[in-house]
Amino acid sequence: MVQTGMPPQKDANDDADPSQRTSDLLAEAGHASQESEFFNPIPPGYQKGRHKYVVVLGTVMSGLGKGIFSSSLAKLFKDKGMNVAPIKMEGYLNIDSGTLNPYRHGEVFVLDDGLETDMDLGTYERMLDQNLTRQNYTTSGQVNKRVLDKERHGGYLGRDVQMIPHVTGEVKYQLRELAVKQDADVVFVEVGGTVGDHENAFYIEAVRQLAFEEGEGAVCFVALTYVIEPPALGEQKSKAAQLGLKKLMEAGVQPHIIAARAKNPVESSAAQKIAMFSNVPLHRVFSMHDRESIYTIPDAMRQAGLDREVLTMLDLHGRVDQGKEDRARENWQSFVGKLTGGRKFNARIGITGKYASLRDAYASIDKAIEHCGAHLSCDIETVWLDTTRFEPKDAAEKLKGIDAVIVPGGFGHRGTESKIACVKHCRETGLPYLGICLGFQMAVVEYARNVVQLPEAASTEFDKLSDAPVIDILPEQKKIEGLGGNMRLGGKDVLIQPHTLASLLYQPDADKPFTIRERFRHRYEVDPKYIEVLEKTGLVFSGRHPKQPIMQVLELPGHPYFIGAQFHPELTGRPLRPQPMFMGLVAAAIRHHHPDAEHAEIGQRWLAQVKPTTTVR
Ligand code: GLN
């Protein structure tokens, strides 16, 4: 960040000509100078008027689905052919989500560039079918850290560093920088938390200033609010919504659009009161009541004309590519039709996990399954199996009536013996299996113990003294990747061998090795010492690091469907591009549930590789 009138400072990722930067700043000189109280540092290359902003704020309470709203609206703009850049601004002081407990905060979603964020970024990636980066996510901790680092490096030249203008200036800088770097027509800003919280007050102040500086028609404020419907009264009450909106206006933000969340469609009397008390015309108060699937929201918004209102407000009608929008809408509607229509098949998928009581902890897995269920016309019931609550010997009993098993990622030793018992049951009885990260490692341990006959086999994450540490931390391999002893994080290439289950799933026609890109978050891996003996006894490592002996996909030839990934396939599943390993699993689960169904009926593409259920080994 640069303060006008000071020599420009070089950012690590700032490759622009500094003189250019100064001239950009001087162009804004009316607004920003050393002498004035304005402080609006502008990133190099920023063109005022080129980038527009939609700011989504929450009132009344948290959990209204600001991320879902913002991503759905952003999707409509992307479908119109515009570049969209979402950003989630979190109020908490953590630098990232890496250390958050998924039980409290939902899953940790890993971006391709390795940033550990929260599950909302997953919603954005899926809705937009777009990879996000660390620029699309910030926290109070990050913002304050940047300000303090700058202060230590003399970046504020003798000034006292204040919440306003310096911290708010940093927020504005970040928003504008995002706009430039991702060449955004529209930046969708989701302000975390609820209006009135201490944690997000500086964000609200920053976006207020942004709107002031960018001028009319550049920033559209959307307030999400909640209309309550107390069962005892049986009617909708808008008072809480009114008070929440008032709080927003007290902060100096006049909303342009109100999205009223509610259980049922918002009645006109409630909408009128909301309009009246918040100075928002009635036609810009939208009912955003509960829906059966979040994927129906973009269409609902379009039907209500919400996107058109925003287009008008931001003067963006001229940037709409009509042909593109029509095609995108058709594709999306065909997916939503499958999602909401009747299903031909049924299947029950068991998921083992320590956080089994909390669906949010496995949000991406849940979504990956939902996409596949729609594409393969299968009504999938997920059964959560808390392996900390049953003994290994009871695994077979617990898996009765289940058509496929997922052992998802995890940390710590609790429940691992029962997970291993579930893997064993799958391997021995031909029950379809997908092991993810920890589930991949557990499959290796199970195989080593029961097929290779290394009864001591273990992961050193749970058993430091094991005689057969088939899964271990391998610092020398981490060094090769320049990661020190840390977690291996983010998108990496995986080399897939042709004529394997993995290659049939990802690229059915391949007859040469090819690479895929998937996301990782792990410390432990297969010790290369054991690769040979594992493979000699029948396990196949069909996906590896392109250069190092790091095993990334395993499979079991002869089994109807047994595959494991050291990465997290669920993080790359998208509604219109469902994740191949999950598609294979769901196809196999359908085959298991409906042994007599015709192959072609389930979808030849996905079933070609599923062998009939037979007992193996
Ligand atoms: N705990 C294992 C590791 O660190 C697996 C991690 C995971 O499942 N995400 O390697």
Residues whose N, C-alpha, C, O or C-beta is under 5 A from the ligand:
A	BS01	LIG	G409 G410 F411 I436 C437 L438 R521 H522 R523 Y524
